[in-house]
Structures are given as C-alpha cells and as structure tokens.
C-alpha cells in the first residue's frame, strides 16, 4: 500500500488493523486511541468471529467499539463547512446520520484482517479542550506514515473529530468534495448523492 492510497483509504477502521506500542507518557487522549486499538485486536483475533460468514458480525462488533470514540456531529459540522449554519436542526441531524453511514460503510469494511501493522505514539499535545495525538503507522511492508488524531473534549469526554494522514485531513477532504457538489447542485441533491453512495457500499 503506497502512502497516497493509504491517505484516501485511511479510515477510522484502520485503528483496528494495527498493533500498539506501549507508551508510558501518553495522556488521556493517547491512551484512548491505544485502548481502542487493543479492543479491536481482541475482536479481530477472536477465532469464533473468523471466516467470511462472520464478516457482518465482525464488522458490527468493530463498529460498536469504534464509534463511541468519534464525534460524528463535529466531523459533520466541519465537513459541511459554511453550509452547516444554514441548516435546520432536523437537517443537521439527517446530515450527521448520512455522513456517519458513509464513514461506516466506506471504512469499516477494511478492517476484516490484521497483517502485523503497528502504531507508535510520537507526541501528544493538549491545549484547553483540544488535543492532537501524533502517531506513526508502520505498515506490513515496512513503510511508515504519519497519522495524527485531533480530539475534542466535551464535558470531560475526549472524542476524535479528524484524522490527518501524511498531512491530509479526512474532514477537509470531505469538505472539499461537499463544497464542489454544492457549488453546482442543491443541498437536496447532495443528500441524494450521499444516500446513493451509502446504498452502493452496502451492496
């Protein structure tokens, strides 16, 4: 897997494809990421969940572990950018649901195997309610890639609102796509495209 492919293929789900390196200095945000990786590995290594016939069960178990550490509302808000404030509460709720479905269907399917990738914490920085956890992915072929997790603390709970791979932000990448669509089409058209994309991923 080259770095460019990894950037566009990177996902929340990659958290479950990697091993961890112990890090004694990690703070709460860093530990949250490492603990989530460990929980995912338990599922991937569970012999009772192996095989193609258990794929859907395995994916659901992974999603149940993964989804709580992501702030999908914040990711949706940032991905929609300036169009977010124009939406009603009901529209925002619908957008969050559709965007979450896209992330789930696009990326959780990439988590059905583990081939020895590892992750190491490089640096962690906290400032007020925000934190950045810098990591290094070491892929099975020996290549390395920097992956940064950006987290937000709401009422004492840290959640991820963006993942940056080799300098490319997942949220910014989606914002660019949404902006491009909304410059040419209506918001209703965007929602239809999101629904179609999700359905296509499910089939």
N, CA, C and O of each residue as an XYZ file, in Angstrom:
812
protein
N       0.850     -1.192      0.000
C       0.000      0.000      0.000
C       0.886      1.242      0.000
O       1.645      1.446      0.948
N       0.810      2.095     -1.057
C       1.618      3.294     -1.007
C       0.932      4.354     -0.161
O      -0.234      4.229      0.215
N       1.707      5.413      0.128
C       1.182      6.412      1.047
C      -0.049      7.101      0.486
O      -1.002      7.368      1.218
N      -0.037      7.393     -0.824
C      -1.179      8.079     -1.435
C      -2.454      7.258     -1.312
O      -3.513      7.783     -0.967
N      -2.341      5.963     -1.597
C      -3.510      5.101     -1.457
C      -3.957      5.062     -0.012
O      -5.154      5.027      0.272
N      -3.004      5.066      0.898
C      -3.385      4.992      2.299
C      -4.126      6.245      2.721
O      -5.059      6.180      3.521
N      -3.706      7.409      2.177
C      -4.365      8.654      2.541
C      -5.845      8.594      2.213
O      -6.687      8.961      3.032
N      -6.154      8.132      1.021
C      -7.561      8.090      0.626
C      -8.272      6.845      1.161
O      -9.500      6.796      1.228
N      -7.498      5.868      1.528
C      -8.116      4.678      2.073
C      -8.142      4.683      3.584
O      -8.733      3.810      4.219
N      -7.482      5.697      4.155
C      -7.396      5.717      5.612
C      -8.777      5.888      6.212
O      -9.663      6.501      5.617
N      -8.934      5.355      7.358
C     -10.240      5.437      7.965
C     -10.116      5.230      9.436
O      -9.082      4.837      9.976
N     -11.214      5.513     10.049
C     -11.307      5.160     11.435
C     -11.021      3.691     11.613
O     -10.405      3.273     12.594
N     -11.473      2.917     10.657
C     -11.316      1.481     10.768
C      -9.889      1.020     10.838
O      -9.629     -0.067     11.354
N      -8.943      1.802     10.339
C      -7.559      1.368     10.394
C      -7.085      1.211     11.827
O      -6.103      0.519     12.095
N      -7.781      1.850     12.734
C      -7.421      1.690     14.144
C      -7.410      0.222     14.535
O      -6.681     -0.186     15.440
N      -8.222     -0.568     13.847
C      -8.366     -1.962     14.226
C      -7.461     -2.891     13.440
O      -7.495     -4.104     13.645
N      -6.659     -2.347     12.548
C      -5.790     -3.186     11.742
C      -4.362     -3.174     12.260
O      -3.470     -3.766     11.652
N      -4.146     -2.506     13.374
C      -2.782     -2.265     13.794
C      -2.544     -2.748     15.206
O      -3.467     -2.857     16.013
N      -1.287     -3.035     15.484
C      -0.887     -3.350     16.833
C      -0.435     -2.089     17.526
O      -0.316     -1.045     16.884
N      -0.182     -2.154     18.810
C       0.195     -0.964     19.546
C       1.576     -1.118     20.151
O       2.067     -2.222     20.382
N       2.175      0.023     20.395
C       3.423      0.049     21.142
C       3.141      0.733     22.470
O       2.560      1.818     22.500
N       3.542      0.119     23.549
C       3.275      0.690     24.863
C       3.925      2.062     24.974
O       5.030      2.276     24.476
N       3.235      2.989     25.628
C       3.757      4.344     25.759
C       3.416      4.840     27.158
O       2.256      5.109     27.468
N       4.430      4.956     27.987
C       4.186      5.290     29.382
C       3.786      6.743     29.574
O       3.126      7.084     30.556
N       4.190      7.613     28.624
C       3.927      9.034     28.822
C       2.600      9.495     28.239
O       2.229     10.658     28.395
N       1.880      8.600     27.569
C       0.639      9.009     26.911
C      -0.361      9.548     27.921
O      -0.524      9.004     29.013
N      -1.030     10.639     27.528
C      -2.083     11.189     28.358
C      -3.401     10.528     28.038
O      -3.445      9.482     27.391
N      -4.478     11.146     28.496
C      -5.793     10.538     28.295
C      -6.155     10.370     26.821
O      -6.656      9.311     26.444
N      -5.917     11.389     25.961
C      -6.239     11.196     24.535
C      -5.430     10.075     23.887
O      -5.983      9.265     23.143
N      -4.127     10.021     24.164
C      -3.298      8.971     23.582
C      -3.698      7.595     24.066
O      -3.751      6.642     23.288
N      -3.977      7.496     25.342
C      -4.408      6.204     25.892
C      -5.738      5.764     25.304
O      -5.963      4.573     25.090
N      -6.625      6.726     25.041
C      -7.916      6.392     24.436
C      -7.711      5.684     23.096
O      -8.376      4.690     22.803
N      -6.798      6.197     22.297
C      -6.536      5.599     20.986
C      -5.911      4.215     21.136
O      -6.330      3.272     20.464
N      -4.919      4.083     22.005
C      -4.276      2.788     22.195
C      -5.246      1.743     22.746
O      -5.237      0.589     22.317
N      -6.070      2.150     23.685
C      -7.039      1.209     24.266
C      -8.048      0.747     23.227
O      -8.467     -0.410     23.231
N      -8.441      1.663     22.329
C      -9.395      1.294     21.284
C      -8.772      0.310     20.306
O      -9.421     -0.637     19.863
N      -7.503      0.543     19.972
C      -6.794     -0.392     19.100
C      -6.763     -1.780     19.740
O      -7.041     -2.780     19.077
N      -6.430     -1.837     21.007
C      -6.345     -3.126     21.705
C      -7.694     -3.848     21.707
O      -7.748     -5.060     21.502
N      -8.767     -3.120     21.935
C     -10.100     -3.732     21.935
C     -10.436     -4.280     20.554
O     -11.037     -5.346     20.426
N     -10.041     -3.539     19.526
C     -10.296     -4.000     18.163
C      -9.529     -5.257     17.836
O     -10.045     -6.149     17.163
N      -8.293     -5.334     18.311
C      -7.482     -6.510     18.038
C      -8.064     -7.759     18.698
O      -7.966     -8.859     18.154
N      -8.659     -7.586     19.850
C      -9.302     -8.723     20.514
C     -10.385     -9.304     19.615
O     -10.523    -10.523     19.506
N     -11.149     -8.430     18.973
C     -12.212     -8.883     18.071
C     -11.628     -9.556     16.833
O     -12.085    -10.623     16.424
N     -10.614     -8.925     16.238
C     -10.029     -9.475     15.004
C      -9.358    -10.823     15.237
O      -9.292    -11.653     14.331
N      -8.863    -11.036     16.446
C      -8.176    -12.288     16.740
C      -9.103    -13.344     17.336
O      -8.675    -14.468     17.601
N     -10.355    -12.993     17.546
C     -11.328    -13.919     18.121
C     -11.633    -15.031     17.111
O     -12.201    -14.762     16.052
N     -11.268    -16.256     17.426
C     -11.463    -17.366     16.493
C     -12.928    -17.626     16.175
O     -13.259    -18.116     15.095
N     -13.809    -17.295     17.124
C     -15.238    -17.526     16.887
C     -15.808    -16.531     15.881
O     -16.939    -16.700     15.425
N     -15.041    -15.493     15.526
C     -15.520    -14.482     14.575
C     -14.772    -14.539     13.251
O     -14.865    -13.613     12.445
N     -14.037    -15.613     13.021
C     -13.272    -15.731     11.786
C     -14.146    -16.262     10.647
O     -15.188    -16.872     10.884
N     -13.710    -16.023      9.427
C     -14.420    -16.564      8.271
C     -15.337    -15.554      7.610
O     -15.825    -14.621      8.248
N     -15.564    -15.755      6.309
C     -16.402    -14.841      5.530
C     -17.828    -14.792      6.061
O     -18.481    -13.749      6.027
N     -18.307    -15.947      6.557
C     -19.693    -15.973      7.031
C     -19.888    -15.146      8.307
O     -21.021    -14.846      8.683
N     -18.813    -14.786      8.957
C     -18.908    -13.972     10.179
C     -18.542    -12.510      9.929
O     -18.419    -11.719     10.865
N     -18.370    -12.166      8.656
C     -17.913    -10.811      8.332
C     -18.829     -9.731      8.898
O     -18.359     -8.779      9.523
N     -20.136     -9.878      8.680
C     -21.064     -8.846      9.135
C     -21.080     -8.731     10.655
O     -21.150     -7.633     11.206
N     -21.015     -9.878     11.323
C     -20.984     -9.856     12.794
C     -19.696     -9.178     13.268
O     -19.706     -8.367     14.194
N     -18.590     -9.528     12.610
C     -17.297     -8.946     12.980
C     -17.301     -7.425     12.772
O     -16.828     -6.667     13.619
N     -17.840     -7.003     11.637
C     -17.905     -5.567     11.355
C     -18.769     -4.840     12.377
O     -18.435     -3.737     12.811
N     -19.886     -5.463     12.761
C     -20.768     -4.829     13.733
C     -20.091     -4.713     15.095
O     -20.217     -3.699     15.782
N     -19.371     -5.770     15.475
C     -18.653     -5.726     16.762
C     -17.592     -4.633     16.748
O     -17.413     -3.916     17.732
N     -16.882     -4.513     15.612
C     -15.860     -3.478     15.497
C     -16.486     -2.086     15.570
O     -15.958     -1.186     16.224
N     -17.606     -1.929     14.896
C     -18.275     -0.626     14.896
C     -18.731     -0.238     16.302
O     -18.650      0.927     16.692
N     -19.202     -1.209     17.044
C     -19.652     -0.935     18.410
C     -18.497     -0.449     19.283
O     -18.696      0.364     20.186
N     -17.293     -0.946     19.014
C     -16.127     -0.497     19.780
C     -15.600      0.834     19.271
O     -15.137      1.680     20.037
N     -15.684      0.995     17.945
C     -15.080      2.162     17.299
C     -15.898      3.438     17.456
O     -15.363      4.480     17.832
N     -17.175      3.358     17.173
C     -17.992      4.558     17.022
C     -18.011      5.475     18.249
O     -18.072      6.693     18.077
N     -17.962      4.948     19.482
C     -18.036      5.864     20.627
C     -16.877      6.844     20.741
O     -17.022      7.879     21.392
N     -15.728      6.555     20.129
C     -14.605      7.484     20.297
C     -14.559      8.540     19.190
O     -13.660      9.381     19.174
N     -15.521      8.501     18.270
C     -15.582      9.522     17.223
C     -16.746     10.475     17.491
O     -17.827     10.063     17.911
N     -16.496     11.755     17.237
C     -17.524     12.777     17.380
C     -18.086     13.064     15.988
O     -17.619     13.965     15.291
N     -19.089     12.290     15.598
C     -19.599     12.384     14.234
C     -20.320     13.706     13.970
O     -20.340     14.188     12.838
N     -20.904     14.287     15.002
C     -21.556     15.587     14.805
C     -20.515     16.666     14.490
O     -20.710     17.491     13.596
N     -19.406     16.647     15.238
C     -18.354     17.637     14.988
C     -17.722     17.420     13.611
O     -17.423     18.374     12.893
N     -17.525     16.154     13.260
C     -16.960     15.844     11.935
C     -17.911     16.330     10.837
O     -17.466     16.883      9.832
N     -19.202     16.127     11.025
C     -20.198     16.551     10.033
C     -20.207     18.065      9.907
O     -20.236     18.603      8.800
N     -20.183     18.748     11.044
C     -20.188     20.217     11.059
C     -19.000     20.775     10.287
O     -19.152     21.689      9.477
N     -17.831     20.228     10.537
C     -16.621     20.709      9.863
C     -16.594     20.305      8.396
O     -16.102     21.052      7.551
N     -17.126     19.115      8.093
C     -17.121     18.651      6.700
C     -18.082     19.460      5.835
O     -17.813     19.700      4.658
N     -19.210     19.883      6.425
C     -20.175     20.678      5.652
C     -19.763     22.147      5.592
O     -20.223     22.894      4.728
N     -18.891     22.555      6.518
C     -18.331     23.912      6.473
C     -19.386     24.995      6.636
O     -20.252     24.913      7.507
N     -19.300     26.013      5.784
C     -20.180     27.184      5.928
C     -21.638     26.847      5.673
O     -22.515     27.622      6.054
N     -21.922     25.724      5.045
C     -23.309     25.344      4.775
C     -24.009     24.794      6.015
O     -25.236     24.699      6.049
N     -23.228     24.432      7.029
C     -23.793     23.847      8.243
C     -24.759     24.804      8.934
O     -25.850     24.404      9.342
N     -24.354     26.078      9.067
C     -25.193     27.028      9.810
C     -26.485     27.374      9.081
O     -27.405     27.938      9.674
N     -26.556     27.039      7.806
C     -27.784     27.316      7.049
C     -28.840     26.235      7.247
O     -29.989     26.400      6.836
N     -28.459     25.156      7.862
C     -29.360     24.012      8.000
C     -30.173     24.096      9.286
O     -29.706     24.633     10.290
N     -31.382     23.566      9.252
C     -32.229     23.500     10.445
C     -31.736     22.369     11.346
O     -30.965     21.520     10.899
N     -32.168     22.347     12.605
C     -31.753     21.241     13.488
C     -32.084     19.868     12.910
O     -31.300     18.927     13.034
N     -33.256     19.763     12.277
C     -33.640     18.474     11.685
C     -32.725     18.105     10.525
O     -32.346     16.945     10.363
N     -32.374     19.110      9.718
C     -31.477     18.851      8.583
C     -30.079     18.466      9.069
O     -29.428     17.593      8.494
N     -29.634     19.119     10.121
C     -28.317     18.780     10.681
C     -28.312     17.335     11.187
O     -27.354     16.590     10.982
N     -29.391     16.966     11.842
C     -29.487     15.599     12.362
C     -29.440     14.582     11.228
O     -28.768     13.555     11.331
N     -30.159     14.876     10.145
C     -30.162     13.969      8.994
C     -28.773     13.893      8.350
O     -28.316     12.821      7.954
N     -28.111     15.059      8.255
C     -26.783     15.067      7.641
C     -25.798     14.249      8.476
O     -25.006     13.485      7.924
N     -25.841     14.400      9.778
C     -24.943     13.633     10.656
C     -25.168     12.139     10.452
O     -24.215     11.362     10.392
N     -26.430     11.746     10.345
C     -26.736     10.327     10.171
C     -26.187      9.807      8.840
O     -25.587      8.734      8.782
N     -26.398     10.576      7.781
C     -25.922     10.141      6.462
C     -24.398     10.124      6.385
O     -23.808      9.200      5.826
N     -23.767     11.153      6.951
C     -22.303     11.216      6.910
C     -21.693     10.085      7.740
O     -20.684      9.495      7.354
N     -22.310      9.794      8.874
C     -21.844      8.670      9.695
C     -21.972      7.356      8.937
O     -21.078      6.512      8.996
N     -23.085      7.179      8.226
C     -23.284      5.966      7.420
C     -22.204      5.834      6.350
O     -21.690      4.744      6.099
N     -21.868      6.966      5.722
C     -20.820      6.934      4.683
C     -19.492      6.491      5.282
O     -18.805      5.638      4.721
N     -19.135      7.068      6.413
C     -17.868      6.708      7.049
C     -17.866      5.234      7.448
O     -16.873      4.531      7.267
N     -18.987      4.783      7.990
C     -19.074      3.387      8.413
C     -18.962      2.443      7.223
O     -18.158      1.511      7.237
N     -19.764      2.686      6.200
C     -19.779      1.772      5.056
C     -18.512      1.862      4.214
O     -18.117      0.887      3.574
N     -17.869      3.043      4.213
C     -16.665      3.213      3.409
C     -15.453      2.560      4.042
O     -14.575      2.052      3.344
N     -15.406      2.576      5.364
C     -14.159      2.220      6.013
C     -14.177      1.003      6.928
O     -13.156      0.330      7.071
N     -15.300      0.711      7.542
C     -15.289     -0.404      8.486
C     -15.049     -1.725      7.766
O     -14.558     -2.683      8.363
N     -15.399     -1.776      6.468
C     -15.166     -2.996      5.699
C     -13.701     -3.287      5.471
O     -13.347     -4.399      5.079
N     -12.834     -2.303      5.709
C     -11.405     -2.506      5.527
C     -10.754     -3.102      6.759
O      -9.532     -3.238      6.812
N     -11.537     -3.451      7.726
C     -10.975     -3.884      8.996
C     -11.141     -5.371      9.235
O     -11.155     -5.822     10.381
N     -11.267     -6.140      8.153
C     -11.543     -7.562      8.352
C     -10.289     -8.417      8.420
O     -10.379     -9.644      8.408
N      -9.137     -7.797      8.490
C      -7.923     -8.592      8.593
C      -6.857     -7.819      9.370
O      -6.924     -6.598      9.508
N      -5.892     -8.552      9.864
C      -4.775     -7.938     10.558
C      -3.514     -8.623     10.088
O      -3.378     -9.839     10.224
N      -2.583     -7.853      9.534
C      -1.383     -8.452      8.969
C      -0.108     -7.876      9.574
O       0.925     -7.793      8.910
N      -0.193     -7.484     10.826
C       1.023     -7.128     11.542
C       1.384     -5.662     11.570
O       2.467     -5.312     12.038
N       0.499     -4.773     11.076
C       0.806     -3.357     11.148
C       0.897     -2.912     12.604
O       0.233     -3.473     13.476
N       1.720     -1.907     12.859
C       1.839     -1.408     14.222
C       1.694      0.110     14.238
O       1.829      0.778     13.213
N       1.420      0.628     15.416
C       1.295      2.071     15.589
C       2.133      2.464     16.798
O       2.174      1.741     17.793
N       2.791      3.594     16.711
C       3.567      4.099     17.841
C       3.195      5.551     18.082
O       3.079      6.328     17.134
N       3.008      5.922     19.335
C       2.745      7.319     19.667
C       4.041      8.104     19.572
O       5.069      7.679     20.098
N       3.994      9.244     18.905
C       5.172     10.081     18.735
C       5.122     11.284     19.662
O       6.109     11.623     20.316
N       3.965     11.923     19.708
C       3.852     13.143     20.505
C       2.387     13.405     20.806
O       1.504     13.069     20.017
N       2.149     13.997     21.934
C       0.767     14.340     22.299
C       0.755     15.760     22.856
O       1.591     16.130     23.680
N      -0.205     16.536     22.391
C      -0.275     17.923     22.854
C      -1.719     18.273     23.187
O      -2.627     17.988     22.406
N      -1.929     18.881     24.329
C      -3.257     19.310     24.734
C      -3.256     20.817     24.936
O      -2.315     21.390     25.485
N      -4.321     21.436     24.483
C      -4.495     22.872     24.687
C      -5.972     23.138     24.897
O      -6.787     23.027     23.981
N      -6.296     23.499     26.148
C      -7.689     23.744     26.520
C      -8.519     22.489     26.207
O      -8.245     21.418     26.748
N      -9.525     22.616     25.343
C     -10.417     21.477     25.053
C      -9.948     20.648     23.870
O     -10.630     19.709     23.463
N      -8.804     20.981     23.320
C      -8.344     20.296     22.111
C      -7.045     19.525     22.364
O      -6.228     19.912     23.200
N      -6.876     18.440     21.632
C      -5.654     17.643     21.744
C      -5.283     17.106     20.367
O      -6.144     16.853     19.525
N      -4.004     16.941     20.164
C      -3.509     16.297     18.939
C      -2.568     15.180     19.339
O      -1.598     15.393     20.068
N      -2.866     13.997     18.857
C      -2.030     12.832     19.134
C      -1.345     12.446     17.831
O      -1.992     12.029     16.870
N      -0.034     12.590     17.818
C       0.744     12.262     16.620
C       1.255     10.832     16.731
O       1.851     10.441     17.734
N       1.006     10.065     15.677
C       1.415      8.661     15.679
C       2.174      8.337     14.398
O       2.191      9.110     13.441
N       2.782      7.196     14.417
C       3.447      6.691     13.214
C       2.937      5.282     12.947
O       3.007      4.409     13.812
N       2.425      5.074     11.745
C       1.989      3.748     11.337
C       3.147      3.047     10.660
O       3.792      3.614      9.777
N       3.409      1.844     11.060
C       4.419      1.032     10.401
C       3.677     -0.100      9.712
O       3.169     -1.013     10.362
N       3.622     -0.028      8.382
C       2.840     -0.982      7.604
C       3.578     -2.294      7.457
O       4.779     -2.378      7.718
N       2.854     -3.320      7.038
C       3.433     -4.663      6.971
C       4.637     -4.731      6.043
O       5.526     -5.558      6.251
N       4.686     -3.874      5.015
C       5.813     -3.865      4.089
C       6.989     -3.056      4.585
O       8.012     -2.964      3.908
N       6.853     -2.463      5.774
C       7.948     -1.697      6.347
C       7.842     -0.200      6.114
O       8.591      0.571      6.713
N       6.912      0.231      5.244
C       6.742      1.665      5.023
C       6.126      2.317      6.253
O       5.422      1.680      7.037
N       6.413      3.603      6.396
C       5.893      4.339      7.537
C       5.050      5.508      7.055
O       5.277      6.041      5.969
N       4.082      5.900      7.860
C       3.240      7.049      7.531
C       2.826      7.737      8.819
O       2.506      7.082      9.810
N       2.834      9.055      8.797
C       2.396      9.804      9.981
C       0.881      9.925      9.963
O       0.284     10.257      8.940
N       0.280      9.658     11.084
C      -1.171      9.771     11.236
C      -1.448     10.526     12.532
O      -1.078     10.079     13.617
N      -2.106     11.676     12.401
C      -2.430     12.491     13.567
C      -3.925     12.400     13.856
O      -4.754     12.434     12.946
N      -4.245     12.286     15.119
C      -5.640     12.267     15.552
C      -5.929     13.575     16.291
O      -5.209     13.945     17.218
N      -6.980     14.262     15.874
C      -7.384     15.501     16.532
C      -8.620     15.224     17.375
O      -9.609     14.666     16.897
N      -8.543     15.617     18.613
C      -9.607     15.283     19.558
C     -10.167     16.537     20.223
O      -9.497     17.562     20.347
N     -11.416     16.410     20.642
C     -12.126     17.492     21.323
C     -12.692     16.949     22.627
O     -13.222     15.838     22.678
N     -12.570     17.753     23.679
C     -13.099     17.346     24.980
C     -14.422     18.048     25.229
O     -14.483     19.272     25.348
N     -15.487     17.247     25.306
C     -16.808     17.767     25.631
C     -17.257     17.165     26.947
O     -17.457     15.955     27.057
N     -17.414     18.024     27.946
C     -17.895     17.568     29.259
C     -17.037     16.431     29.814
O     -17.556     15.475     30.391
N     -15.732     16.544     29.636
C     -14.814     15.562     30.204
C     -14.576     14.333     29.354
O     -13.831     13.443     29.764
N     -15.188     14.256     28.178
C     -15.015     13.079     27.316
C     -14.266     13.467     26.047
O     -14.682     14.370     25.322
N     -13.148     12.771     25.783
C     -12.379     13.021     24.568
C     -12.949     12.199     23.414
O     -13.222     11.007     23.554
N     -13.121     12.867     22.269
C     -13.555     12.163     21.067
C     -12.771     12.705     19.865
O     -12.344     13.860     19.856
N     -12.594     11.857     18.863
C     -11.856     12.234     17.660
C     -12.778     12.980     16.698
O     -13.887     12.527     16.412
N     -12.310     14.129     16.200
C     -13.110     14.851     15.207
C     -12.406     14.962     13.860
O     -12.980     15.486     12.905
N     -11.158     14.470     13.771
C     -10.475     14.460     12.470
C      -9.275     13.520     12.541
O      -8.695     13.300     13.604
N      -8.925     12.980     11.391
C      -7.732     12.138     11.255
C      -6.928     12.710     10.090
O      -7.458     12.918      8.999
N      -5.656     12.959     10.334
C      -4.801     13.584      9.314
C      -3.682     12.618      8.948
O      -2.866     12.257      9.796
N      -3.644     12.203      7.694
C      -2.661     11.218      7.252
C      -1.697     11.870      6.283
O      -2.089     12.380      5.233
N      -0.443     11.843      6.654
C       0.588     12.460      5.815
C       0.179     13.879      5.413
O       0.369     14.298      4.271
N      -0.385     14.603      6.375
C      -0.748     15.998      6.155
C      -2.094     16.222      5.497
O      -2.486     17.370      5.288
N      -2.812     15.162      5.163
C      -4.117     15.300      4.504
C      -5.228     15.002      5.501
O      -5.298     13.907      6.059
N      -6.088     15.978      5.717
C      -7.184     15.852      6.679
C      -8.375     15.123      6.070
O      -8.831     15.462      4.978
N      -8.873     14.120      6.785
C     -10.066     13.397      6.329
C     -11.259     14.343      6.216
O     -11.990     14.308      5.227
N     -11.455     15.189      7.229
C     -12.587     16.118      7.227
C     -12.443     17.144      6.103
O     -13.410     17.432      5.397
N     -11.243     17.693      5.937
C     -11.042     18.679      4.858
C     -11.258     18.062      3.484
O     -11.757     18.715      2.567
N     -10.880     16.809      3.356
C     -11.066     16.118      2.087
C     -12.558     16.021      1.749
O     -12.963     16.264      0.612
N     -13.370     15.662      2.752
C     -14.816     15.589      2.525
C     -15.399     16.987      2.306
O     -16.287     17.160      1.470
N     -14.906     17.990      3.052
C     -15.428     19.353      2.869
C     -15.195     19.832      1.442
O     -16.056     20.479      0.845
N     -14.034     19.511      0.906
C     -13.738     19.895     -0.469
C     -14.725     19.232     -1.440
O     -15.198     19.863     -2.385
N     -15.024     17.966     -1.194
C     -15.971     17.260     -2.059
C     -17.375     17.856     -1.950
O     -18.043     18.077     -2.960
N     -17.823     18.116     -0.702
C     -19.170     18.666     -0.499
C     -19.285     20.068     -1.098
O     -20.289     20.395     -1.731
N     -18.255     20.896     -0.897
C     -18.280     22.245     -1.467
C     -18.383     22.199     -2.980
O     -19.125     22.963     -3.596
N     -17.629     21.295     -3.557
C     -17.636     21.181     -5.016
C     -19.031     20.815     -5.519
O     -19.497     21.351     -6.524
N     -19.686     19.905     -4.816
C     -21.044     19.493     -5.215
C     -22.036     20.642     -5.028
O     -22.873     20.897     -5.894
N     -21.931     21.333     -3.886
C     -22.907     22.384     -3.582
C     -22.738     23.645     -4.425
O     -23.641     24.479     -4.489
N     -21.600     23.780     -5.060
C     -21.414     24.904     -5.984
C     -22.203     24.684     -7.270
O     -22.530     25.634     -7.981
N     -22.503     23.421     -7.560
C     -23.175     23.091     -8.817
C     -24.586     22.548     -8.609
O     -25.419     22.597     -9.514
N     -24.847     22.029     -7.407
C     -26.123     21.352     -7.157
C     -26.738     21.847     -5.858
O     -26.111     22.587     -5.100
N     -27.977     21.427     -5.612
C     -28.684     21.847     -4.400
C     -28.292     20.968     -3.214
O     -27.666     19.919     -3.368
N     -28.679     21.427     -2.041
C     -28.428     20.628     -0.839
C     -29.187     19.306     -0.916
O     -28.683     18.269     -0.485
N     -30.402     19.346     -1.468
C     -31.192     18.118     -1.624
C     -30.457     17.123     -2.524
O     -30.471     15.917     -2.276
N     -29.820     17.643     -3.565
C     -29.052     16.768     -4.460
C     -27.889     16.114     -3.705
O     -27.602     14.932     -3.898
N     -27.233     16.886     -2.853
C     -26.129     16.338     -2.069
C     -26.608     15.184     -1.194
O     -25.956     14.143     -1.110
N     -27.751     15.380     -0.546
C     -28.276     14.312      0.309
C     -28.569     13.051     -0.505
O     -28.289     11.937     -0.063
N     -29.131     13.238     -1.688
C     -29.420     12.078     -2.539
C     -28.146     11.350     -2.924
O     -28.102     10.120     -2.941
N     -27.108     12.121     -3.233
C     -25.825     11.501     -3.572
C     -25.257     10.723     -2.391
O     -24.684      9.647     -2.562
N     -25.418     11.274     -1.204
C     -24.910     10.598     -0.005
C     -25.677      9.301      0.239
O     -25.091      8.284      0.612
N     -26.992      9.346      0.025
C     -27.798      8.139      0.212
C     -27.410      7.069     -0.800
O     -27.267      5.895     -0.459
N     -27.242      7.493     -2.052
C     -26.869      6.531     -3.095
C     -25.508      5.914     -2.817
O     -25.305      4.718     -3.027
N     -24.579      6.731     -2.345
C     -23.244      6.220     -2.061
C     -23.285      5.185     -0.940
O     -22.612      4.157     -1.005
N     -24.075      5.467      0.078
C     -24.182      4.529      1.199
C     -24.807      3.218      0.752
O     -24.328      2.141      1.107
N     -25.887      3.311     -0.035
C     -26.547      2.091     -0.504
C     -25.626      1.272     -1.384
O     -25.619      0.043     -1.312
N     -24.842      1.956     -2.224
C     -23.924      1.253     -3.114
C     -22.856      0.518     -2.298
O     -22.448     -0.587     -2.655
N     -22.410      1.131     -1.211
C     -21.388      0.500     -0.375
C     -21.935     -0.742      0.327
O     -21.196     -1.681      0.623
N     -23.251     -0.727      0.589
C     -23.849     -1.858      1.307
C     -24.013     -3.082      0.417
O     -24.045     -4.214      0.900
N     -24.118     -2.843     -0.896
C     -24.370     -3.964     -1.821
C     -23.079     -4.634     -2.244
O     -23.105     -5.591     -3.017
